[in-house]
Amino acid sequence: MSEQEQLGARERDVLALERRGFSGPGAKERAIREELGLAPVRYYQLLNALLDDPRALAHDPVTVNRLRRVREGRRGER
């Protein structure tokens, strides 16, 4: 992959955080603020955009495909 096809550090960090399990309410939001320095709303905006990014799929297909299934399930509930 060329440099342009690689995910940036922040994008990789978002996917890495998404791979982790979190115990208890608020633990994930706290990690988003402390580790990434992002407001949760901005984090979820970035994450949603990443799910449609072919570079993210190439970088972490398991996580991206799992999150895409979750997103599609939520859309189906609406």
Summary of the structure (lengths in Angstrom):
residues: 78
radius of gyration: 12.9
end to end distance: 37.9
largest distance: 39.6
contacts: 181
relative contact order: 0.15
helix: 76%
strand: 0%
